[in-house]
């Protein structure tokens, strides 16, 4: 006969009958089997049976990571994997997001302040006094900003004024406006500041 299947382990059979001649008049029946089998060795392997599709399922979330900000409000993320089970045999992937987040460190940020050093003393334009003395100024700048937002940086200038005599001795003035009447170059009460000079090199 033909092979019992077209792949893998198959057999083919053949049969014979005890009729050449048939037993008669008390004669003995034929000795041996009436059927023989042989393996079909030339067939290809059978393909693996098709497995049913298995849809994916979410595993548990991991721990939250570090917050993106130390103050002023940030966020932190935790993740999960589609491995409980992993999609197989054409099954569907997990629906939804593989990560989750929450707001953290919402407390207000403290301000950061940093004051620069004083600039060198600079002679004021038209600052010569009738007595031969002269006026000098120096400046210092203070920066202030919240930690979380450098765009809110504020710079505050501060200035000091001093009057120097021809002998080189100098005395600071508490009120810079009080110096104006004493400057040379005009009648008392008419003197005033000129335009600012160019910026000095950075200290």
Backbone torsions as a table, in degrees:
resi	resn	phi	psi	omega
1	UNK	NA	171.7	174.9
2	UNK	-71.9	163.9	177.3
3	UNK	-59.1	146.7	-174.9
4	UNK	-69.8	-18.7	174.3
5	UNK	-154.5	170.1	-172.0
6	UNK	-95.1	0.4	-179.7
7	UNK	-152.3	163.6	174.9
8	UNK	68.0	-148.1	-177.8
9	UNK	-82.0	106.6	179.4
10	UNK	-130.4	159.2	178.9
11	UNK	-131.2	155.5	170.1
12	UNK	-125.8	149.2	-172.9
13	UNK	-122.2	159.0	169.9
14	UNK	-141.1	153.4	-176.7
15	UNK	-128.3	160.5	173.9
16	UNK	-142.6	158.0	179.8
17	UNK	-118.9	149.1	179.0
18	UNK	-86.5	79.9	-175.4
19	UNK	-146.5	26.6	-177.0
20	UNK	-134.4	66.1	0.9
21	UNK	-93.3	171.9	173.5
22	UNK	-71.7	148.1	175.9
23	UNK	-59.5	138.8	179.5
24	UNK	-149.3	154.4	175.3
25	UNK	56.0	40.2	176.5
26	UNK	82.6	10.2	176.9
27	UNK	-70.1	158.8	-178.1
28	UNK	-76.4	150.9	174.9
29	UNK	-72.3	167.0	179.9
30	UNK	-65.0	144.6	178.9
31	UNK	-95.0	139.2	177.8
32	UNK	105.9	168.9	-177.8
33	UNK	-74.1	154.6	176.3
34	UNK	-96.3	3.1	-177.5
35	UNK	-138.0	139.4	176.3
36	UNK	-129.4	144.2	179.8
37	UNK	-125.1	150.1	175.5
38	UNK	-143.7	142.0	179.7
39	UNK	-72.7	143.8	173.9
40	UNK	-88.8	98.6	-172.7
41	UNK	-86.0	-8.5	-174.4
42	UNK	-94.0	2.3	-174.8
43	UNK	-82.6	147.3	176.3
44	UNK	-73.8	161.5	176.4
45	UNK	-63.5	148.7	176.7
46	UNK	-77.5	142.2	175.7
47	UNK	-64.9	152.0	178.9
48	UNK	-63.6	145.2	179.4
49	UNK	-62.6	141.4	-178.3
50	UNK	-68.8	126.8	-179.4
51	UNK	-88.1	150.1	177.9
52	UNK	-70.3	148.5	178.7
53	UNK	-65.7	144.4	177.9
54	UNK	-122.1	117.1	178.1
55	UNK	-74.0	149.1	179.6
56	UNK	-75.7	157.7	177.1
57	UNK	-137.3	147.4	-178.5
58	UNK	-73.4	138.0	168.8
59	UNK	-84.5	177.0	-179.2
60	UNK	-70.1	153.9	175.0
61	UNK	-66.8	146.9	171.3
62	UNK	-83.1	-173.6	178.9
63	UNK	-73.1	154.9	174.3
64	UNK	-68.1	144.3	175.0
65	UNK	-81.5	-171.0	-179.4
66	UNK	-71.4	152.6	178.0
67	UNK	-70.9	145.0	-177.7
68	UNK	-76.2	-10.5	179.2
69	UNK	-144.3	149.6	-179.9
70	UNK	-85.9	-15.1	179.2
71	UNK	-164.6	169.8	176.8
72	UNK	77.7	3.6	179.2
73	UNK	94.9	116.9	175.5
74	UNK	-137.8	-164.3	177.0
75	UNK	-143.4	157.2	175.6
76	UNK	-135.7	153.2	-169.5
77	UNK	-121.1	144.7	167.5
78	UNK	-127.8	153.3	-172.4
79	UNK	-126.6	160.9	175.2
80	UNK	-141.3	163.0	-177.9
81	UNK	-120.8	151.0	176.6
82	UNK	-87.8	74.9	-174.7
83	UNK	-137.0	24.0	-176.8
84	UNK	-135.9	66.1	1.6
85	UNK	-93.8	175.6	171.6
86	UNK	-72.5	139.8	176.8
87	UNK	-58.3	136.0	-178.1
88	UNK	-138.7	153.5	173.2
89	UNK	54.9	39.7	179.0
90	UNK	81.5	13.6	178.6
91	UNK	-70.4	165.1	-176.3
92	UNK	-76.1	144.7	171.2
93	UNK	-70.3	164.3	176.8
94	UNK	-66.4	143.9	175.8
95	UNK	-95.2	149.8	-179.2
96	UNK	101.8	-176.2	-175.9
97	UNK	-90.8	150.1	178.2
98	UNK	-90.3	1.3	178.0
99	UNK	-137.0	161.5	178.0
100	UNK	-137.8	151.3	179.3
101	UNK	-139.6	161.2	176.2
102	UNK	-144.5	155.7	178.9
103	UNK	-77.3	144.8	-177.8
104	UNK	-146.6	163.8	177.4
105	UNK	48.0	58.7	-176.9
106	UNK	-85.3	-0.9	179.7
107	UNK	-66.0	146.0	-178.6
108	UNK	-60.7	150.0	178.3
109	UNK	-83.7	140.4	173.1
110	UNK	-72.9	152.8	176.1
111	UNK	-75.0	145.5	174.7
112	UNK	-108.6	127.0	178.8
113	UNK	-118.9	141.3	175.9
114	UNK	-145.2	122.6	-179.7
115	UNK	-101.2	133.4	175.9
116	UNK	-78.4	175.0	176.8
117	UNK	-82.3	161.2	177.8
118	UNK	-67.6	142.0	173.4
119	UNK	-71.9	164.4	171.9
120	UNK	-61.9	158.0	176.2
121	UNK	-66.2	133.0	-178.5
122	UNK	-118.4	134.1	178.8
123	UNK	-72.2	131.7	-179.6
124	UNK	-76.0	134.0	176.3
125	UNK	-61.0	139.1	-176.1
126	UNK	55.8	32.3	-177.1
127	UNK	-99.4	13.5	178.4
128	UNK	-75.8	134.9	-178.2
129	UNK	-98.5	158.8	-179.2
130	UNK	-59.3	-28.1	-178.5
131	UNK	-79.0	-2.6	-176.7
132	UNK	95.6	-8.3	177.4
133	UNK	-79.4	-178.9	-178.9
134	UNK	-150.3	162.1	-176.1
135	UNK	-108.2	138.6	176.7
136	UNK	-126.9	152.9	176.0
137	UNK	-131.7	154.8	168.8
138	UNK	-140.7	159.8	-171.6
139	UNK	-132.1	153.6	171.9
140	UNK	-142.7	141.1	-177.0
141	UNK	-116.9	136.1	178.2
142	UNK	-113.4	127.8	178.0
143	UNK	-100.5	140.0	-179.7
144	UNK	-141.8	131.6	178.1
145	UNK	-160.9	148.5	170.7
146	UNK	-65.9	149.5	-178.8
147	UNK	-57.7	-41.3	-169.3
148	UNK	-80.5	-12.9	-174.0
149	UNK	-143.4	94.6	179.6
150	UNK	-69.6	-14.2	178.6
151	UNK	-67.5	-18.2	179.1
152	UNK	-92.7	20.7	-178.9
153	UNK	-61.3	132.2	176.1
154	UNK	-121.4	135.9	179.4
155	UNK	-115.6	123.7	-178.6
156	UNK	-113.5	119.3	178.1
157	UNK	-85.6	150.1	173.9
158	UNK	-135.8	139.5	-178.6
159	UNK	-130.1	153.5	173.0
160	UNK	-127.1	145.8	-178.8
161	UNK	-123.7	142.0	174.1
162	UNK	-140.7	152.5	177.5
163	UNK	-107.6	127.6	-178.8
164	UNK	-111.6	138.7	179.8
165	UNK	-92.2	164.1	179.3
166	UNK	-56.4	-28.0	-179.4
167	UNK	-79.3	1.1	178.1
168	UNK	94.3	-9.2	178.1
169	UNK	-76.9	142.2	-176.5
170	UNK	-130.1	149.8	178.3
171	UNK	-137.4	130.7	-180.0
172	UNK	-70.4	147.3	176.8
173	UNK	-106.0	133.1	178.1
174	UNK	-75.5	-36.5	-177.5
175	UNK	-118.8	102.2	-178.7
176	UNK	-59.2	-31.1	-178.1
177	UNK	-67.7	-21.9	-179.5
178	UNK	-71.8	-15.2	-178.7
179	UNK	-81.6	-21.9	-172.1
180	UNK	-56.7	-44.6	-178.2
181	UNK	-65.3	-21.1	-175.7
182	UNK	-91.4	-1.1	-178.4
183	UNK	-80.7	145.0	-179.6
184	UNK	-79.7	164.0	173.8
185	UNK	112.4	6.8	179.0
186	UNK	-179.6	177.3	177.7
187	UNK	-69.5	155.0	-179.9
188	UNK	-59.3	131.8	179.2
189	UNK	91.3	-10.7	-179.0
190	UNK	-101.8	-11.4	-178.8
191	UNK	-70.2	152.5	176.8
192	UNK	-158.5	169.1	-178.3
193	UNK	-71.0	143.3	172.1
194	UNK	-82.0	-178.0	174.6
195	UNK	-64.5	154.1	178.7
196	UNK	-61.9	143.5	172.1
197	UNK	-77.9	174.3	177.2
198	UNK	-65.7	154.4	178.5
199	UNK	-63.8	142.2	174.9
200	UNK	-75.2	164.8	173.6
201	UNK	-59.7	153.1	178.3
202	UNK	-59.3	142.8	-179.3
203	UNK	-72.6	NA	NA
